[in-house]
């Protein structure tokens, strides 16, 4: 009975949101995801919708929150970060070194649902085909990337992250699903965990110690100990992503997945902090040193910056027989 009431409420929310989006010019709305979370005893809803505007496809990431909300959600943080990045990009547009997705924003509006008032906010971005790197690697497409394609893609991903670091930001949630592919371009997505880097006395730092954020399967050892995200934690997450790109699976795997959130976090922390770095298959042995330096447990043993990673990848490509035949 409870599930039935929830289904009815979710259907009503979709209808109300679609109606409001239609007033803003979005048509052919198709709900891709709807979830909810509870913060400070207040419920909020988050959704992802595919829609069209003037015959162009877009992805809309939206949220419904009580009009008298007392907290900021991850989407609030993402919108604020995007606006700050956009402002910084415009101020330095002559250099054009950050290929930021052309985000737009849903017009803030109020929706009434069963006598309650909710605020609709969100962001809009172009629809990319084939979608994310995760879809490209693990989707049902028959044309899987071969070794030369993977090497070139790895280099493109590294340059994408480097662009962000060059303007003084770290991403905080590097993973395959946050790289969007568009023809020959790659775009970073999901800026909820991103932070500007504070440079003090020559040391790159973000904010002070905080709760664990990001995705557990890609989170650096120091982040599990409460340290803030840094360029080095981005490099670690990139190392996990690179391993997954090359091998088709993550370097660290949970043995038991049906555990509560706290136990899952403990398992991931143990894997990242204690498990030895696995060996790559023989065909990727030329990249073992790169993986070892990216996934080093101690930040002092990791690459200092993405530029060095790019140089290493370029050297592997240069000496790869498969790439010369490609």
N, C-alpha and C positions, 0 to 999 in steps of 0.2 A: 504493500500500500504506500509506504514511504517513497519507494523508488518510482512508483507511478506518479505521485504528486510532484516529485522532483523533475520527472520527464516533462510533465505538463508545464511546469514553471520555466524550464529551459526552452521549451518550444515557444512560450509566450515571450521570453526575452529575445529570442532570435527574431520573432516577428516584429517586435517593437524596434529593435535595432535596425533591421532591414528597412522598416518604414522610415526611420529617421535618416538613414543613409540615402534612401531614395529622394528625400527632400533636398539632400545635398548634391544630387545629380548622379548617384551611383546606381547602376542597374545590374540585372542578372546576378544578384547576390547569391553566393553559395557558401554556406558555413563549413569551414574546415575543422574548427576546433572550438569547444566551449568548456571552460573549467571555472572553478571558484576557489577562493581562499578566504581564510578568516584571520583578521588582524585586529587586535585590541577589541575583540568581541564584535567586530563589524565584518559583514560579508561583502565581498566584491566579486564581480564576474569578469573574466577575461576571455576574449574570443579572437579568432582569426577568420577572416572572410575574404573570399576572392570575389571581385566585382569588376564592372566595366564603367568607365567614364569617358564619354565621347568616343566609344568603340575601342578604347585602349584598356588592356587588362591591368589590374592592380591587386595588390595584397594589402588588406587593412587589418592592422593589429589594434584592437580596441578594448576598452574596459568600461564597466558600469560600477560606479561607487556611490555610496550614500552622499547626498548633497552636503551633509554635515560631517564629512569624514574627518578623522583625527590622525591620519597617518599618510605617508607617501608610499606608493607601491613601486614595484620594479619597473613598471611601464612609465610611471611618473619620472623616475630616475633616468630611464632611457630617453624620454622626450627632452628632458633638460640637457642631457649630454649631447644629443643630436643638435639642439639649437646652439649650444656653445661651440660645437665642432663646426657647424655651418658658419657661424659668425667668424671664427678663426680662419676658416677656409676663404671667406670673402675678403677678409683683411689681408690675406697673403695670396690672393688668387693669381697674381702675376707669376708665381712660382709653379702653380698647378701641380703640386706634388701629392695631393691627397685626392684620390678618385672616389669621392664620397657619393653614395647613392643619393639621387634627387628625392629626398623625403619631403612629403607634405604632411599636413596635419588635419585631422577631422575637426570641423567646427564644433566647439564645445556647446553642448545642448543638454536640456533637462528632459527626462523621460519619466512618465508616471506608469508604474506597474502595481496593480492591486492596491491603489491608494498610497503607495510609497514613491517618493521622488528620488530619482537617480541621475547622476551626472555622467554623460557619455563623452569620453575623450579618446584620443588614439592617434596613430600615425598611419600614413599611406606611403607605399613604395611600389615601384614597378614590379610587375610579375616577370620572373625570370624562368626561362626554360633552358636546360633541363631542371633547374632548381638548385639545390644545394650540392656541395661536394658529397655529402652523405648519400643523397639520392643517386648521384652519379656512380658512386662506388658500390652501393648495395641495392640499387634498384633492379628492376626486371629487364632492363635493356640488354639486348643480345651483343651489342658492341662494347665490350668491356675494355678499359684503357690498357694498352700494352706498355712494356718497359719504357720505351722512348717517350711515350705520352705522359707516363707517370713522372719521369724525371723532369720534363718540361713543366708539368703542372706543379710539381714541388717547388721549382724555382719561382714560378709565378705567385704561388701562395706566400713564399718567403718575402718577395718584393712587396706584396700587398701589406703584410705586417710591418715591414720596414718603413713604408710610407707613413704609417700611423706613428711609429716610434720617432720618426724624424721631426714630427711637429709637436713632440713632447707629450704624447698620450700613450697609455697602455690599455689593452683591451679587457683583460681579466677573464675572458671566457672563450679562448681560442679552441675550436673543435670543428669537425667537418660540416656539421649542420649550420655553422655560422659563416661559412664561405659560400657565397652565391655565384654561380657560373653564368656568364652571358657571352656567348661566342668566344672571342679570344680574351675576354676580360674576366677578372675575379674581383668581387666586392666583399668586404667584411660587413657583417650584419650583427644585430643584437648588441646594443651599447649600454645595457642596464648596469653592467659591472665596470664599465670604462672609467678611467680617471686620468686627469692631467698629472704629469710627473713634476714634482717639486725638486728643483736642483739647488742643493745647499752644500757648500764646501766641496763641490765636485761629485757629490753622491746623488744618484737618482733614487728618489723616494716618492711614494704616493702619500696616502693618509696614514695615520697611526694604526696600531694593531686593532683589528676588528673581528667580527664573527666571520666564519668561513663562508665565502661566496664563490660562485662559479659552479662548474659541473664536476662532481667527484672523480669521474674517470679520467679527467684531464688536469687535475689540480696538483700543483707542485708541493713537495714535502714541507717546505717552509710555511705554506699557506695553511696546512693542517695544524701548524703550531701557532696560528694566529697572526703571522706576519702579514703585512700589507702586500698587495700585488705590485710587481715590479716588471721591468723589462725581462729579467731572468725568469720570472714565473710565466710570462708569455712565451719565452723560448722553450720552457719545459712543456707547456701545453702544445706548442707547435711540434715538439719532438714526438709526443703521443700521436698527434695528427699525422705526421710524416710516416711513422711506423704503420699506422692504419692504412694510409694510402698505398704503401709499398706491399704490405703483407695481406691486407684484407681483414685484419682484426687488430684489436688493441693489444699492446704489449702485456697488460695486466688484466686478468679475468677473475671475476668473482666466482667462488665455488658454490656458494649458496646465494640465490637471488631473492628468495621469499623470506626476507627478514624485515623487521621494522626499520624505520629511517635511521635511528641512532646506531643500530648494529651494522647497517650497511655502511654508514659513514666510518665506523671503526674499522671495518674490513678494508675499505678503500685507503684509509690513512695508513694502515699496516702495509698494504701492497706498495704504495708510493714511497713510504719511508724506509722499508726494510727489504723488499723483494729485489733481488739482483736484476740488473738490466738484461733482458733476453737477447739472444743472438738472432740476427737476421738470417733468413735463408741464404744459401750459397750465392744465388744470383744477385743478391743485394749486398754482398760482403764488402764491396767498395764503399758503402755508406755506413758501415758499423761504427767507425770513429765519430762520424757526425752524430749518429744516434746516441753514442756513449756520452758525448759532450753536451748534447741537448738534455739528456735525462739524468745527468749527474745529480746525486742526492744533495750535495752541498753546492750552493750558488757559486762559491769561489772556483769550483771545478767546471762550471758551465761556460759556454760561450758568453762573452760580455755583451755582444750586440749582434743583431740579425745580419749586418753587413758581412761578418765573418762566415756565417752560415751560407749566405749567397755565394761567396767566393768558393767555399768548399763544394757546393752543388755544381757550380759552373765548371770546376776542375773535373768532377766526376763525369759530367756530360761531355766534356772535351775529350776525355780518354775512353769513353764508352763505345765499344765496337758496334753495339746494337743501334746507338744513336747515329753513328756515321752511315749506317745502312738505311736509316729511316727516311 
